[in-house]
């Protein structure tokens, strides 16, 4: 199902898409713009407090009009699933239950590598890069998803 467009045909309000890069300590967050063309990093949330994370995501549904969450699925390089992928699937289900919106799992292989390259190209290094890697990874996942929908 494709998200409808904000201000699109028939005056329907477009639901926004939010990508999450799950980590044990931090969850990177990115959201698309109102036209659904570009991903924007939105910082990180505490990955250690699941209840607070779910509350924040439910608030995003209400405040930002999020109608779909993309959750990075950590696969190995051969496409297999390990413990991290199982945990991502469980959390994705909890997000769907807590927010009432669709949650789509997407392959996150190489997203961190791409995020590191993007930060380096922007001359962000060291502690600043480590602080932003999760949100940039989420934005990388979301941008790839948005680009695939346009093609």
C-alpha positions as CSV (number, residue, x, y, z in Angstrom):
1,X,0.0,0.0,0.0
2,X,1.4,3.4,-1.0
3,X,1.1,6.3,1.4
4,X,-1.4,8.9,0.3
5,X,-0.1,12.4,-0.4
6,X,-0.4,15.4,1.9
7,X,-2.5,17.9,0.0
8,X,-2.8,15.2,-2.7
9,X,-5.9,14.3,-4.8
10,X,-9.2,14.7,-3.1
11,X,-7.7,16.8,-0.3
12,X,-6.4,13.7,1.4
13,X,-3.7,14.4,4.0
14,X,-0.5,12.6,3.2
15,X,0.7,10.3,5.9
16,X,4.4,10.7,6.6
17,X,7.0,7.9,6.7
18,X,9.4,7.5,9.6
19,X,12.5,5.3,9.5
20,X,14.1,3.8,12.6
21,X,17.7,2.4,12.8
22,X,17.5,0.2,15.9
23,X,20.3,-0.1,18.3
24,X,20.7,-1.4,21.8
25,X,21.5,2.0,23.2
26,X,20.2,4.5,20.6
27,X,17.5,4.4,17.9
28,X,18.1,6.7,15.0
29,X,15.1,8.5,13.6
30,X,14.4,10.1,10.2
31,X,11.2,11.3,8.7
32,X,10.3,12.3,5.1
33,X,9.3,15.8,4.1
34,X,5.7,16.8,3.4
35,X,6.0,15.9,-0.3
36,X,7.5,12.5,0.4
37,X,10.7,13.2,-1.6
38,X,13.5,13.6,1.0
39,X,14.5,12.0,4.2
40,X,15.5,14.2,7.2
41,X,17.4,13.0,10.2
42,X,15.5,13.6,13.4
43,X,18.0,12.7,16.1
44,X,18.1,9.6,18.3
45,X,15.9,8.1,21.0
46,X,16.9,6.0,24.0
47,X,16.8,2.4,22.8
48,X,17.1,1.1,26.4
49,X,13.7,2.3,27.5
50,X,11.2,0.5,25.3
51,X,8.1,2.0,26.9
52,X,9.4,5.6,26.4
53,X,10.4,4.7,22.8
54,X,6.9,3.4,22.1
55,X,5.3,6.5,23.7
56,X,7.5,8.8,21.6
57,X,6.6,7.0,18.4
58,X,2.9,7.1,19.2
59,X,3.3,10.8,19.7
60,X,4.9,11.1,16.3
61,X,1.9,9.5,14.7
62,X,-0.3,12.2,16.3
63,X,1.9,15.2,16.0
64,X,3.8,14.6,12.8
65,X,1.1,12.5,10.9
66,X,3.3,9.4,10.6
67,X,1.4,6.7,8.8
68,X,4.2,4.1,8.4
69,X,7.3,3.2,10.2
70,X,10.2,1.6,8.4
71,X,12.4,-0.6,10.7
72,X,15.8,-1.6,9.7
73,X,16.2,-5.4,9.6
74,X,19.8,-6.4,10.4
75,X,20.6,-9.2,8.0
76,X,24.0,-10.8,7.6
77,X,25.8,-10.3,4.2
78,X,24.2,-13.6,2.8
79,X,20.7,-12.3,3.8
80,X,20.3,-14.6,6.8
81,X,18.7,-13.6,10.1
82,X,20.3,-13.8,13.5
83,X,19.4,-12.7,17.0
84,X,19.5,-9.0,16.1
85,X,17.0,-9.6,13.3
86,X,14.7,-11.6,15.6
87,X,14.8,-8.7,18.1
88,X,14.1,-6.2,15.3
89,X,11.0,-8.2,14.3
90,X,9.7,-8.3,17.9
91,X,10.2,-4.6,18.4
92,X,8.6,-3.9,15.0
93,X,5.5,-5.8,16.1
94,X,5.4,-3.8,19.4
95,X,5.7,-0.6,17.5
96,X,2.7,-1.6,15.3
97,X,0.7,-2.6,18.3
98,X,1.5,0.6,20.2
99,X,1.0,3.1,17.3
100,X,-1.7,1.4,15.2
101,X,0.1,2.1,12.0
102,X,1.9,-0.1,9.5
103,X,5.4,-1.1,10.2
104,X,7.6,-2.3,7.3
105,X,10.9,-4.2,7.9
106,X,13.6,-3.2,5.4
107,X,17.1,-4.6,4.8
108,X,19.6,-2.4,6.5
109,X,22.7,-4.0,5.2
110,X,25.3,-1.4,4.3
111,X,23.2,1.5,5.6
112,X,25.8,2.2,8.4
113,X,28.6,2.1,5.8
114,X,26.7,4.6,3.6
115,X,26.0,6.8,6.6
116,X,29.7,6.9,7.6
117,X,30.7,7.8,4.1
118,X,28.1,10.6,4.0
119,X,29.3,12.0,7.4
120,X,32.9,11.8,6.2
121,X,32.0,13.6,2.9
122,X,30.4,16.3,5.1
123,X,33.6,16.5,7.1
124,X,31.9,15.2,10.3
125,X,34.4,13.0,12.2
126,X,35.1,11.5,15.6
127,X,32.7,12.1,18.4
128,X,30.4,14.2,16.3
129,X,30.1,11.4,13.7
130,X,29.5,8.8,16.3
131,X,26.8,10.9,17.8
132,X,25.0,11.3,14.5
133,X,25.6,7.8,12.9
134,X,22.3,6.3,14.0
135,X,20.1,9.2,12.7
136,X,22.0,9.4,9.4
137,X,21.6,5.6,9.0
138,X,17.9,6.0,9.5
139,X,17.8,8.8,6.9
140,X,19.8,6.6,4.5
141,X,17.3,3.8,4.9
142,X,14.4,6.2,4.4
143,X,15.9,7.9,1.4
144,X,16.6,4.6,-0.4
145,X,12.9,3.5,0.3
146,X,11.6,6.9,-1.0
147,X,13.8,6.7,-4.1
148,X,12.7,3.1,-4.9
149,X,9.0,4.3,-4.7
150,X,9.7,7.0,-7.4
151,X,11.4,4.6,-9.8
